[in-house]
Amino acid sequence: MRYTNSAGIPETIRRALIKRNDQYNAGKVDTSVTQLIQPPQITLLRKQHFREMIKEAHEDFWALLGSGVHSILELGASENMIVEERLFATVDGWRISGALDVQEFFGDEVDISDYKTTSVYSVNGDEPKKEWVEQLNIYAFLLELNKPQFRVRSLNIIAILRDWSGAKAKADPLYPQFPIMPVVLPLWSKKKQLSFIRERIAHHRDARFAHEMGDTLPECTPEERWEKDSKWAVFKDGNKRALKVCSTEEEALDLVKEKGDNHYVEHRPGSSVRCQYCGCNPWCEQYKRIASDGNVEGDTGV
């Protein structure tokens, strides 16, 4: 990947990003855990075109800062912790690996924690992010396979909220009250962990074979694209704020009929949010089709 620097951030940061990419090593494996939970289309296109990808350096700054958290973990580790250990397993002929941020041991039980530099939005939902649950449950599988004398007791995300606001925390008791927030994740059964891993391996293996044969890659699903549904906003003439945002056009038109002729409907098309951040889109036929329909938010900068 080549980093451009139109924002004029210090060159030390751009060089650090390049060095971080050069140093990454998942080991001699077919896939890493983070790749396994990604859509196969992204994984394959990224692997094929990584050296051609262009990105603004400032866009990856927070990811770089998140890498620095691992140095803090090493400084703060206690005697009953293992920090930054990569574990391996072979499932259905595929070798996978995952780097666990923190393993904390209590007798024969272990708590697994992964540190994420993220946004307040990521922790504001009723349920934890699907990707976090999947990633850490695979880590749990790796740990118990490599260290059968131990049992995973809990899975945790330590969310470092880069956009946290002290003023918002004081004003809203439902807003995260501190810039560092633990999120406890559901721990699956061993059977469910293995079933999920096998399902993802089969999905990626099929995609890789299709790619090698020159066939069409499996497209990213609406969920994988973080797709936002279309909305229909009802406005009163002269007002800048919508009276109501409806999920269907029929609902919006009924409301206009009820409120009178001085009301109107504005369509807000759905969008594939992830495509905004995916550096593979110059080579993605699905993206080109979606973009031609106007269903991609913003500019990727690629």
N, C-alpha and C positions, 0 to 999 in steps of 0.2 A: 504494500500500500504506500502511496505517495501522499505526503501531507503538504498542502499549500498553506500560506499564512497571510491572507489578504487582510486579516484583522490586526496584523502587526503585533501579535503577542511575542514575548521574549523567545528567541531562537532556542534557548535552553529547553523550553517546554516541548517545542517541536522535535528536537533531537531526542528528548527523553521518550516521546511517543514512539519514535522509530526504534529506539533501543529496546523498549518494552516489547514491541511486536517481534523483534529479532530473537529475544530471549525466551519467548514462550515455547514450551515443549511439553506436549501431552504424553511423551514416551512413544514406544513402538506399539501403536494401537490402531485398530480400525476406526475408532471414534472416541472422542471424549464425552463425558456426561453432558456438558453444555451443548455440544453439537448434537448429541442424541435427542435432546428434548426440543431442538429447533426443527422447523420444517425442512425436509430433505432438499427442496428446491434452493433454499438459502444456503445450506451447507455446501451443496455441490457447486453452485455458481460462485460462491465466495472462494472455494478452493481453486477453481479453474481460473478465476480472474483476479485473484488477490493482488498480484503485482501491477495490474492495470488500474486498480481502484484509486480514486482520488478523493481526498477528504480535507476539509478545513481543519487545521490543528485545534482550534478552539472548541470544535464539536466533540472532541474526545478528551477534553481536559478533565471532566469529572471522573471518567473511567481511569485516567492516570492518577488522579488524587485517591481514588479507591484502592489502587495498587499500593499506595503508600501506607494504607491502614495496616497492611500485613507486617510492616516493620514495627508498628506500634504493638501488634499482637505478640511479636517475639519479645519485645521489651517487657510486656506485662504478663507473660505466661507464668503460671505457677508450676509447682513440681508435679501436680496431677494432671497437667495438660500436655497435649501434643499439638503443635501449631504447624500448619502448612505441610501436611503429609499427603502424598499422592498414592492412591491404592488402585489395584488392578484386578480385573476378573475376566474370564472368558465365558461367554454365554452363547449357545448355538453357533459356535465357531468364530464368533467375533470377540476380539479383545477390546475392552473398554477401560478407561481410567478416569478418575476424578480426584481433584485436589481439595481436601477437607481443610477449611480454615482453622477450626478449633475442635479438638476432642478433649472433653473434660471427664475424667474418670472418678467414679465413686464406688469403690470396691469392684464388683463385676458388672457395674452399669456405666453407661457412657451417655453424656449429653453432647450432641453435635450442634455447633453454631457456625453460621456463615454470615460474614459482614458484607452489607450492601450499602454503597453510597447511592441514595435514591431520592425521590421526591415525596413530599407530604401526600400527594395524590395516591401514591403506591400503597400507603398504609391506611387510607381512609375508607376503604371498602368494607363490606360486611364479611367478606371472605378473603383470606390471604391469596396472593397472586398464584395462579395455577402453576406457573413455571417454577416458583420457589418450592412448592409442595413436591413437584416431580423431581427436581434436582436433589433435594435433601433426602427424599426417600430412596433414591438410587445410592446416595452416599451411605445411608444406613445399611443397605444391602451389601455394599462393598466392605464396610467395616465388619459386619458380622460374618461375612464370608472369609475375610482375611484374619480375623481375630475371633474365632468361634467361642473363646472363653468369656467373651463380653457380650452384653445385651444392650442395645440402644434404648435409652430411657426417654429421651426427648429430642425434638428437632426444633431449632430456633434460628430465626433471622434477626440479626442485630442491625436495624435500619438506621443509617446515619443520614439525617434529613437535610439535604443541602440547601433547601429553600425554606427552612423553618423560620417562623417569625415569633419573637417573644411577645409582641403586641397582640397578635392573633391568639396566642395561647392564653393571655390574660382575659381577652374579651370573650372567648368561646371555650367552655369546659369540654366540648367534644373534640376540639382541635388537639393534636398531640402536645402534651404539656412540656416535653423536653426534646431537644434536637437529636437525641439518641433513644431509639424506641425498640424494645424487644418484641418480636412477633412469634408466638408459639404456633407451630405447624402441626397438622394431623399426621400421626405416624401410622402408616399402612401395615397390614400383615405382611409377612414374608412372601406368602403366596401372591398377594396383589403386587408387591414390588417386582417379583420375578416375572409375573404375567405382563406388567407394563413394559419392563425392559425388553422382553422377547417381542412384544408387539412393535416397539419402536425400532428394534434391530431389523425386523422383517420389513418394515416400512422403508427404512433407509437402504437396506440391501436391494430391494426391488427397484428403488429409484436409481441407485448406483448402476445396476445392470441396464436399466432403460437408457441411462445417460451414455453408457459405454456403447450401446447398440445404436445410438443416434436417435432414439425415440423421444417423444415428448415427456418432459419432467412432470411429476405430479404437482398440481398447483397448490398454492397455499390456501387453506380454508379461510372462510370469513373470520373465524375465531383467531387463527394464526396471523391474519392481517390486522387484528385489533379493529375490526370493522365497526364503524358507527352507523346506526340506522338513519335513514332519511327522516326528517321532521318537517312539520308544517306549522308555521307560526302565524297566529292571528293578531293583527294590528288594528287599532282604531286610527282613522285619518288624523295625521298631525302628531301622533305619539311615536316616540323613538323606541320605547320598550314594548315587547309583545304582551298582549293580554293573556295569552296562553300558548304553549307549545304543544302541539298534538302529535301523536304517533302515526296517525293516518290522515290522508287527505279528506276522506269522508267526514271524519270527526271535525276537522277544521272548517269544512264548508257548512256543516250543520250549525256550528257555533256562529259563523258569519250570518247565516240565515236568521238565527235567533236574535243576534245583536243589531242587525240592520245594515242598510246600504253603506253606511260610513265606516264599515269594517272590511278588511281584505286579508287574503292569505299570501304568505311568502314561503316558498318552498326552500328548505335547507337540505341539499342533497347529502346522502350518506358519503362516507369516505373510508379509505383504507389507511389508517393512521400509521401502521408499521412501515408502509411503503415510503413514508417520508424520511425514515431513518435507515432504510436498507440500502447499503452501498452497492448492491448487486443489480439495482433496477435498470442500468443501461443495457444489460444482457438478458433481462427477464421479459419474455413475451407476454406473460400475464400482466405485468406492470404496464407495459405499453398499451395493452387493450383497456385496462382500467383507467389509465391516464387520459386516453383519447375520449373516454366518456366523462371526464372531469371529476372523477371520484377519488382523487388523491389530494391530501392536504399539503399545501405549501410546496416548497422546492427542496429537493434533497441535497442540493449543493454538489452533486456528483456530475 
